[in-house]
Amino acid sequence: MTRDGSSPDGLPPLREVIAAHELNAKKSLGQNFILDLNLTRKIARACGSLEGKTVIEVGPGPGGLTRALLLEGAAKVVAVERDQRCLPALAEISARYPGQLAVHEGDALEADWEALTAGRNGPAIIAANLPYGVASLLLAGWLETEPWPPWYERMVLMFQKEVAERIVAAPGSKAYGRLSVLAQWRTTPKIVLNLPPDAFSPPPKVSSAVVQFIPRDQPLAAGSAKMLARVTAAAFGQRRKMLRQSLKSLTPMPELLLREAGIDPQERAEQLTVADFARLAELMEHGPASG
């Protein structure tokens, strides 16, 4: 906001937009709006330079982050929104930034991201205050993108703080799990901003955090994302059991593969590093080396 209370983009303050379009946040859609443009601009700046870049945004709602991304220099924002009530508010932003905002009504879980960003200049950026109910599913889909390196150069995503802490958790901690391994296998995730409940309208019952993901040029081993997902599901699905037991759902003789990977069969899932899991998934997919 400027000193006289107006918005720097010349559009009405977000609180007025929400009132004008009667956009009460819907719990069923996991909606919690950030009204402070200074805060949304902080999130946008975590995306790095946006000059000339196409940005994918999921669940823009009344457009708080959308406006911040455009103010920070995004060449184009492609917003996916399933709530029809928000479309008129987004149309006002589109009118203010002709040709720079493309709004697609629909479910982000069914989106064809490469098609939506066709014609972009270089890799896209993903930036979103994700609906909490689908945040982990969307993240997993983006992390399992093939081929790799992916079509995006970084992601800046908001999660419940507990989920964000799982994403960046280290081996040996209670928070370390499937999401930690998948995220850290292909990207270097980092929490860049913590937000209290009162940063949102309405305030959620939990704190939130913004995580920045920078894709690795090469994952830690050559196995596929699908196999890594299967291995981590089996291992962490029975995390109190030793790996020689928990991996029996994948292979009748897990001890052989574990030893080939240099892993003690008596270890438990939370004790393995991301590189351990990557090596194990690669062996599970291609088999142990012949002796």
Secondary structure, DSSP 8 states (H G I E B T S, - for coil): --TTS--TTSS--HHHHHHHTT----GGGT--EE--HHHHHHHHHTT---BT-EEEEE--TTTHHHHHHHHTTBSEEEEEE--GGGHHHHHHHHHHSTTTEEEEES-GGG--HHHHTTT-SSSEEEEEE--TTTHHHHHHHHHT-SSSS-SEEEEEEEEEHHHHHHHT--TTSTT-SHHHHHHHHHEEEEEEEEE-GGGEES--SS-EEEEEEEE-SS-SSSS-HHHHHHHHHHHHHTTTSBHHHHGGGT-S-HHHHHHHTT--TT-BGGGS-HHHHHHHHHHHHH-----
